[in-house]
């Protein structure tokens, strides 16, 4: 019932919608594996940082126990892009937290975390 999309695009969309469960299962498996690798890399590169275990997500919140905004600024000067907690908090909290994506290559994450030292 879309007058602006080509018939071919509509047929592709119908085929993909039929595979939603398969795509969801593949994404869940990928994120589960990536989360485990990220947690292992984090404990190796920054053993003092802590975080609550997550059942599933594309990001891991870690408590650095230091000023996360300053860490993000330090990382920016070294070519790293880090998401500090206060950017996600409307009431000025999460000052010591960083959000780390779990879908990056674990070796790339370990390298980036070591460069922060």
OpenMM code with the backbone's topology and positions (N, CA, C; nanometers):
from openmm import Vec3, app, unit

residues = "UNK UNK UNK UNK UNK UNK UNK UNK UNK UNK UNK UNK UNK UNK UNK UNK UNK UNK UNK UNK UNK UNK UNK UNK UNK UNK UNK UNK UNK UNK UNK UNK UNK UNK UNK UNK UNK UNK UNK UNK UNK UNK UNK UNK UNK UNK UNK UNK UNK UNK UNK UNK UNK UNK UNK UNK UNK UNK UNK UNK UNK UNK UNK UNK UNK UNK UNK UNK UNK UNK UNK UNK UNK UNK UNK UNK UNK UNK UNK UNK UNK UNK UNK UNK UNK UNK UNK UNK UNK UNK UNK UNK UNK UNK UNK UNK UNK UNK UNK UNK UNK UNK UNK UNK UNK UNK UNK UNK UNK UNK UNK UNK UNK UNK UNK UNK UNK".split()
positions = [
    Vec3(0.0826, -0.1185, 0.0000),
    Vec3(0.0000, 0.0000, 0.0000),
    Vec3(0.0871, 0.1250, 0.0000),
    Vec3(0.2083, 0.1114, -0.0523),
    Vec3(0.3008, 0.2243, -0.0580),
    Vec3(0.3101, 0.2685, -0.2030),
    Vec3(0.2671, 0.3889, -0.2323),
    Vec3(0.2657, 0.4369, -0.3699),
    Vec3(0.4003, 0.4892, -0.4171),
    Vec3(0.4961, 0.5113, -0.3239),
    Vec3(0.6220, 0.5730, -0.3613),
    Vec3(0.7372, 0.4738, -0.3746),
    Vec3(0.7188, 0.3510, -0.3281),
    Vec3(0.8268, 0.2526, -0.3319),
    Vec3(0.8045, 0.1582, -0.4489),
    Vec3(0.9143, 0.1210, -0.5149),
    Vec3(0.9013, 0.0316, -0.6301),
    Vec3(0.8512, -0.1059, -0.5870),
    Vec3(0.7917, -0.1775, -0.6789),
    Vec3(0.7409, -0.3120, -0.6514),
    Vec3(0.8550, -0.4041, -0.6105),
    Vec3(0.9690, -0.3923, -0.6745),
    Vec3(1.0849, -0.4763, -0.6404),
    Vec3(1.1259, -0.4518, -0.4951),
    Vec3(1.1343, -0.3264, -0.4545),
    Vec3(1.1695, -0.2951, -0.3158),
    Vec3(1.0663, -0.3508, -0.2188),
    Vec3(0.9394, -0.3446, -0.2530),
    Vec3(0.8345, -0.3986, -0.1679),
    Vec3(0.8466, -0.5509, -0.1560),
    Vec3(0.8780, -0.6176, -0.2642),
    Vec3(0.8944, -0.7636, -0.2606),
    Vec3(1.0154, -0.8030, -0.1751),
    Vec3(1.1223, -0.7273, -0.1848),
    Vec3(1.2406, -0.7526, -0.1009),
    Vec3(1.2045, -0.7333, 0.0458),
    Vec3(1.1293, -0.6283, 0.0761),
    Vec3(1.0892, -0.6022, 0.2147),
    Vec3(1.0038, -0.7162, 0.2691),
    Vec3(0.9115, -0.7673, 0.1905),
    Vec3(0.8274, -0.8792, 0.2338),
    Vec3(0.9130, -1.0023, 0.2621),
    Vec3(1.0114, -1.0283, 0.1783),
    Vec3(1.1007, -1.1427, 0.2000),
    Vec3(1.1801, -1.1257, 0.3284),
    Vec3(1.2334, -1.0059, 0.3522),
    Vec3(1.3120, -0.9807, 0.4729),
    Vec3(1.2274, -0.9886, 0.5988),
    Vec3(1.1053, -0.9382, 0.5927),
    Vec3(1.0170, -0.9451, 0.7097),
    Vec3(0.9917, -1.0904, 0.7471),
    Vec3(0.9851, -1.1763, 0.6494),
    Vec3(0.9654, -1.3185, 0.6759),
    Vec3(1.0849, -1.3840, 0.7439),
    Vec3(1.1979, -1.3183, 0.7439),
    Vec3(1.3200, -1.3725, 0.8044),
    Vec3(1.3585, -1.2983, 0.9331),
    Vec3(1.2655, -1.2271, 0.9909),
    Vec3(1.2936, -1.1479, 1.1108),
    Vec3(1.3449, -1.2343, 1.2253),
    Vec3(1.2819, -1.3477, 1.2481),
    Vec3(1.3240, -1.4355, 1.3588),
    Vec3(1.4667, -1.4843, 1.3391),
    Vec3(1.5003, -1.5209, 1.2171),
    Vec3(1.6364, -1.5660, 1.1869),
    Vec3(1.7370, -1.4531, 1.2083),
    Vec3(1.7049, -1.3338, 1.1614),
    Vec3(1.7950, -1.2192, 1.1790),
    Vec3(1.8112, -1.1855, 1.3265),
    Vec3(1.7020, -1.1924, 1.4027),
    Vec3(1.7084, -1.1637, 1.5460),
    Vec3(1.7980, -1.2651, 1.6170),
    Vec3(1.7857, -1.3922, 1.5820),
    Vec3(1.8690, -1.4960, 1.6439),
    Vec3(2.0164, -1.4764, 1.6092),
    Vec3(2.0449, -1.4411, 1.4837),
    Vec3(2.1835, -1.4163, 1.4431),
    Vec3(2.2412, -1.2962, 1.5169),
    Vec3(2.1636, -1.1905, 1.5297),
    Vec3(2.2095, -1.0701, 1.6003),
    Vec3(2.2327, -1.1003, 1.7479),
    Vec3(2.1418, -1.1756, 1.8095),
    Vec3(2.1567, -1.2113, 1.9502),
    Vec3(2.2842, -1.2926, 1.9715),
    Vec3(2.3102, -1.3894, 1.8854),
    Vec3(2.4317, -1.4708, 1.8975),
    Vec3(2.5572, -1.3861, 1.8804),
    Vec3(2.5554, -1.2950, 1.7838),
    Vec3(2.6705, -1.2087, 1.7607),
    Vec3(2.6963, -1.1190, 1.8815),
    Vec3(2.5907, -1.0586, 1.9363),
    Vec3(2.6085, -0.9692, 2.0505),
    Vec3(2.6491, -1.0446, 2.1764),
    Vec3(2.5991, -1.1656, 2.1952),
    Vec3(2.6382, -1.2461, 2.3110),
    Vec3(2.7868, -1.2778, 2.3061),
    Vec3(2.8338, -1.3185, 2.1905),
    Vec3(2.9768, -1.3483, 2.1719),
    Vec3(3.0615, -1.2222, 2.1893),
    Vec3(3.0155, -1.1125, 2.1309),
    Vec3(3.0897, -0.9868, 2.1399),
    Vec3(3.0927, -0.9344, 2.2829),
    Vec3(2.9845, -0.9501, 2.3570),
    Vec3(2.9802, -0.9060, 2.4963),
    Vec3(3.0818, -0.9831, 2.5793),
    Vec3(3.0875, -1.1146, 2.5618),
    Vec3(3.1842, -1.1968, 2.6358),
    Vec3(3.3270, -1.1542, 2.6030),
    Vec3(3.3543, -1.1294, 2.4761),
    Vec3(3.4885, -1.0873, 2.4353),
    Vec3(3.5219, -0.9489, 2.4909),
    Vec3(3.4239, -0.8594, 2.4921),
    Vec3(3.4453, -0.7242, 2.5456),
    Vec3(3.4726, -0.7292, 2.6950),
    Vec3(3.3950, -0.8081, 2.7681),
    Vec3(3.4162, -0.8206, 2.9122),
    Vec3(3.5535, -0.8799, 2.9424),
    Vec3(3.5948, -0.9804, 2.8651),
    Vec3(3.7271, -1.0411, 2.8850),
    Vec3(3.8373, -0.9399, 2.8541),
    Vec3(3.8228, -0.8667, 2.7448),
    Vec3(3.9221, -0.7654, 2.7079),
    Vec3(3.9288, -0.6529, 2.8086),
    Vec3(3.8153, -0.6140, 2.8605),
    Vec3(3.8105, -0.5076, 2.9602),
    Vec3(3.8815, -0.5498, 3.0884),
    Vec3(3.8563, -0.6714, 3.1340),
    Vec3(3.9218, -0.7168, 3.2575),
    Vec3(4.0721, -0.7321, 3.2383),
    Vec3(4.1142, -0.7570, 3.1154),
    Vec3(4.2569, -0.7686, 3.0853),
    Vec3(4.3230, -0.6305, 3.0770),
    Vec3(4.2594, -0.5388, 3.0069),
    Vec3(4.3199, -0.4072, 2.9824),
    Vec3(4.2993, -0.3104, 3.0985),
    Vec3(4.1868, -0.3179, 3.1658),
    Vec3(4.1535, -0.2250, 3.2745),
    Vec3(4.0888, -0.3007, 3.3902),
    Vec3(4.1674, -0.3801, 3.4643),
    Vec3(4.1095, -0.4634, 3.5700),
    Vec3(4.0429, -0.3851, 3.6828),
    Vec3(4.0759, -0.2598, 3.7019),
    Vec3(4.0157, -0.1795, 3.8079),
    Vec3(3.8780, -0.1254, 3.7738),
    Vec3(3.8410, -0.1292, 3.6470),
    Vec3(3.7104, -0.0799, 3.6063),
    Vec3(3.6057, -0.1866, 3.6361),
    Vec3(3.4888, -0.1446, 3.6781),
    Vec3(3.3839, -0.2389, 3.7139),
    Vec3(3.2569, -0.2067, 3.6385),
    Vec3(3.1702, -0.3022, 3.6354),
    Vec3(3.0416, -0.2820, 3.5708),
    Vec3(2.9454, -0.3918, 3.6100),
    Vec3(2.8194, -0.3621, 3.5962),
    Vec3(2.7171, -0.4610, 3.6249),
    Vec3(2.7050, -0.5555, 3.5058),
    Vec3(2.6925, -0.6845, 3.5318),
    Vec3(2.6710, -0.7778, 3.4199),
    Vec3(2.5400, -0.7445, 3.3481),
    Vec3(2.5403, -0.7581, 3.2185),
    Vec3(2.4192, -0.7319, 3.1413),
    Vec3(2.3725, -0.8606, 3.0750),
    Vec3(2.2420, -0.8743, 3.0626),
    Vec3(2.1852, -0.9931, 2.9987),
    Vec3(2.1896, -0.9810, 2.8466),
    Vec3(2.1950, -0.8606, 2.7983),
    Vec3(2.2010, -0.8399, 2.6545),
    Vec3(2.1929, -0.6922, 2.6228),
    Vec3(2.2811, -0.6470, 2.5401),
    Vec3(2.2827, -0.5063, 2.5001),
    Vec3(2.3908, -0.4871, 2.3952),
    Vec3(2.3908, -0.3714, 2.3325),
    Vec3(2.4967, -0.3400, 2.2372),
    Vec3(2.6004, -0.2478, 2.2994),
    Vec3(2.5822, -0.2164, 2.4264),
    Vec3(2.6761, -0.1315, 2.4976),
    Vec3(2.6935, -0.1799, 2.6402),
    Vec3(2.8126, -0.1609, 2.6921),
    Vec3(2.8463, -0.2018, 2.8278),
    Vec3(2.8833, -0.0769, 2.9063),
    Vec3(2.8159, -0.0525, 3.0187),
    Vec3(2.8461, 0.0615, 3.1035),
    Vec3(2.9490, 0.0185, 3.2060),
    Vec3(3.0614, 0.0892, 3.2100),
    Vec3(3.1664, 0.0561, 3.3059),
    Vec3(3.1965, 0.1769, 3.3940),
    Vec3(3.2202, 0.1472, 3.5203),
    Vec3(3.2579, 0.2509, 3.6157),
    Vec3(3.4096, 0.2581, 3.6176),
    Vec3(3.4635, 0.3693, 3.5741),
    Vec3(3.6081, 0.3874, 3.5669),
    Vec3(3.6658, 0.4312, 3.7015),
    Vec3(3.5787, 0.4743, 3.7931),
    Vec3(3.6179, 0.5257, 3.9241),
    Vec3(3.7021, 0.6528, 3.9125),
    Vec3(3.6879, 0.7210, 3.8002),
    Vec3(3.7526, 0.8505, 3.7799),
    Vec3(3.6646, 0.9345, 3.6883),
    Vec3(3.7046, 1.0553, 3.6624),
    Vec3(3.6258, 1.1479, 3.5810),
    Vec3(3.6178, 1.0976, 3.4363),
    Vec3(3.5009, 1.0489, 3.3970),
    Vec3(3.4845, 0.9913, 3.2638),
    Vec3(3.4921, 1.0964, 3.1533),
    Vec3(3.4466, 1.2162, 3.1814),
    Vec3(3.4545, 1.3235, 3.0817),
    Vec3(3.6012, 1.3564, 3.0533),
    Vec3(3.6823, 1.3630, 3.1584),
    Vec3(3.8258, 1.3880, 3.1396),
    Vec3(3.8906, 1.2738, 3.0619),
    Vec3(3.8487, 1.1508, 3.0907),
    Vec3(3.9019, 1.0367, 3.0154),
    Vec3(3.8646, 1.0466, 2.8676),
    Vec3(3.7398, 1.0829, 2.8409),
    Vec3(3.6955, 1.0969, 2.7024),
    Vec3(3.7731, 1.2066, 2.6301),
    Vec3(3.7987, 1.3169, 2.6990),
    Vec3(3.8771, 1.4260, 2.6393),
    Vec3(4.0209, 1.3813, 2.6140),
    Vec3(4.0781, 1.3096, 2.7091),
    Vec3(4.2137, 1.2565, 2.6918),
    Vec3(4.2173, 1.1618, 2.5714),
    Vec3(4.1165, 1.0755, 2.5630),
    Vec3(4.1083, 0.9832, 2.4504),
    Vec3(4.0930, 1.0544, 2.3176),
    Vec3(4.0142, 1.1628, 2.3161),
    Vec3(3.9922, 1.2381, 2.1930),
    Vec3(4.1233, 1.2924, 2.1382),
    Vec3(4.2115, 1.3381, 2.2270),
    Vec3(4.3416, 1.3896, 2.1827),
    Vec3(4.4285, 1.2790, 2.1233),
    Vec3(4.3960, 1.1535, 2.1576),
    Vec3(4.4716, 1.0394, 2.1066),
    Vec3(4.3965, 0.9676, 1.9937),
    Vec3(4.2888, 1.0312, 1.9448),
    Vec3(4.2139, 0.9751, 1.8330),
    Vec3(4.1080, 0.8729, 1.8713),
    Vec3(4.0737, 0.8656, 2.0002),
    Vec3(3.9712, 0.7722, 2.0459),
    Vec3(3.8390, 0.8445, 2.0660),
    Vec3(3.7308, 0.7776, 2.0329),
    Vec3(3.5982, 0.8340, 2.0569),
    Vec3(3.5344, 0.7545, 2.1696),
    Vec3(3.5146, 0.8206, 2.2823),
    Vec3(3.4557, 0.7561, 2.3994),
    Vec3(3.3291, 0.8294, 2.4393),
    Vec3(3.2323, 0.7543, 2.4881),
    Vec3(3.1056, 0.8121, 2.5321),
    Vec3(3.1025, 0.8153, 2.6840),
    Vec3(3.1151, 0.9341, 2.7404),
    Vec3(3.1124, 0.9510, 2.8857),
    Vec3(2.9683, 0.9521, 2.9357),
    Vec3(2.9472, 0.8984, 3.0542),
    Vec3(2.8152, 0.8848, 3.1124),
    Vec3(2.7317, 1.0108, 3.1213),
    Vec3(2.7892, 1.1251, 3.1599),
    Vec3(2.7065, 1.2450, 3.1728),
    Vec3(2.6324, 1.2838, 3.0447),
    Vec3(2.6813, 1.2456, 2.9294),
    Vec3(2.6118, 1.2764, 2.8041),
    Vec3(2.4790, 1.2021, 2.7932),
    Vec3(2.4618, 1.0964, 2.8713),
    Vec3(2.3408, 1.0154, 2.8666),
    Vec3(2.2509, 1.0373, 2.9877),
    Vec3(2.2877, 1.1278, 3.0755),
    Vec3(2.2173, 1.1445, 3.2019),
    Vec3(2.1644, 1.2871, 3.2137),
    Vec3(2.0355, 1.3006, 3.2333),
    Vec3(1.9746, 1.4337, 3.2382),
    Vec3(1.9923, 1.5031, 3.3720),
    Vec3(2.0298, 1.4313, 3.4748),
    Vec3(2.0391, 1.4927, 3.6064),
    Vec3(2.1818, 1.5068, 3.6562),
    Vec3(2.2785, 1.5009, 3.5685),
    Vec3(2.4171, 1.5248, 3.6061),
    Vec3(2.4857, 1.4075, 3.6722),
    Vec3(2.4359, 1.2889, 3.6542),
    Vec3(2.4959, 1.1704, 3.7152),
    Vec3(2.5900, 1.0988, 3.6201),
    Vec3(2.6277, 0.9803, 3.6581),
    Vec3(2.7136, 0.8926, 3.5776),
    Vec3(2.8499, 0.9538, 3.5471),
    Vec3(2.9016, 1.0351, 3.6385),
    Vec3(3.0264, 1.1072, 3.6140),
    Vec3(3.1470, 1.0166, 3.5925),
    Vec3(3.1426, 0.8953, 3.6446),
    Vec3(3.2586, 0.8065, 3.6340),
    Vec3(3.2372, 0.6931, 3.5342),
    Vec3(3.1279, 0.6964, 3.4611),
    Vec3(3.0945, 0.5866, 3.3710),
    Vec3(3.1270, 0.6178, 3.2249),
    Vec3(3.1716, 0.5135, 3.1552),
    Vec3(3.1879, 0.5167, 3.0099),
    Vec3(3.0961, 0.4112, 2.9500),
    Vec3(3.0467, 0.4382, 2.8318),
    Vec3(2.9679, 0.3395, 2.7582),
    Vec3(3.0578, 0.2836, 2.6488),
    Vec3(3.0829, 0.1548, 2.6574),
    Vec3(3.1681, 0.0886, 2.5586),
    Vec3(3.0823, 0.0016, 2.4672),
    Vec3(3.0940, 0.0200, 2.3371),
    Vec3(3.0178, -0.0660, 2.2459),
    Vec3(3.0756, -0.2071, 2.2464),
    Vec3(2.9891, -0.3065, 2.2387),
    Vec3(3.0376, -0.4447, 2.2415),
    Vec3(3.0554, -0.5027, 2.1016),
    Vec3(3.0200, -0.4288, 1.9997),
    Vec3(3.0270, -0.4834, 1.8652),
    Vec3(3.1584, -0.4530, 1.7934),
    Vec3(3.2513, -0.3836, 1.8587),
    Vec3(3.3833, -0.3608, 1.7997),
    Vec3(3.4697, -0.4854, 1.8126),
    Vec3(3.5726, -0.4933, 1.7323),
    Vec3(3.6701, -0.6002, 1.7435),
    Vec3(3.7346, -0.5927, 1.8819),
    Vec3(3.7350, -0.7025, 1.9602),
    Vec3(3.7910, -0.6981, 2.0956),
    Vec3(3.9358, -0.6501, 2.1007),
    Vec3(4.0164, -0.6872, 2.0039),
    Vec3(4.1560, -0.6421, 2.0024),
    Vec3(4.1649, -0.4903, 1.9855),
    Vec3(4.0762, -0.4351, 1.9053),
    Vec3(4.0717, -0.2903, 1.8860),
    Vec3(4.0336, -0.2222, 2.0171),
    Vec3(3.9386, -0.2797, 2.0890),
    Vec3(3.8981, -0.2238, 2.2182),
    Vec3(4.0113, -0.2296, 2.3202),
    Vec3(4.0778, -0.3424, 2.3295),
    Vec3(4.1895, -0.3574, 2.4242),
    Vec3(4.2977, -0.2553, 2.3933),
    Vec3(4.3302, -0.2411, 2.2667),
    Vec3(4.4317, -0.1434, 2.2250),
    Vec3(4.3903, -0.0022, 2.2656),
    Vec3(4.2634, 0.0320, 2.2422),
    Vec3(4.2150, 0.1662, 2.2755),
    Vec3(4.2192, 0.1899, 2.4265),
    Vec3(4.1806, 0.0914, 2.5046),
    Vec3(4.1804, 0.1076, 2.6509),
    Vec3(4.3209, 0.1202, 2.7050),
    Vec3(4.4138, 0.0508, 2.6464),
    Vec3(4.5542, 0.0628, 2.6901),
    Vec3(4.6115, 0.1990, 2.6553),
    Vec3(4.5663, 0.2565, 2.5431),
    Vec3(4.6161, 0.3883, 2.5036),
    Vec3(4.5699, 0.4971, 2.5991),
    Vec3(4.4641, 0.4720, 2.6748),
    Vec3(4.4163, 0.5703, 2.7719),
    Vec3(4.5075, 0.5835, 2.8919),
    Vec3(4.5896, 0.4836, 2.9179),
    Vec3(4.6744, 0.4828, 3.0382),
    Vec3(4.7770, 0.5947, 3.0354),
] * unit.nanometer
topology = app.Topology()
chain = topology.addChain("A")
for resn in residues:
    res = topology.addResidue(resn, chain)
    for name in ("N", "CA", "C"):
        topology.addAtom(name, app.Element.getBySymbol(name[0]), res)
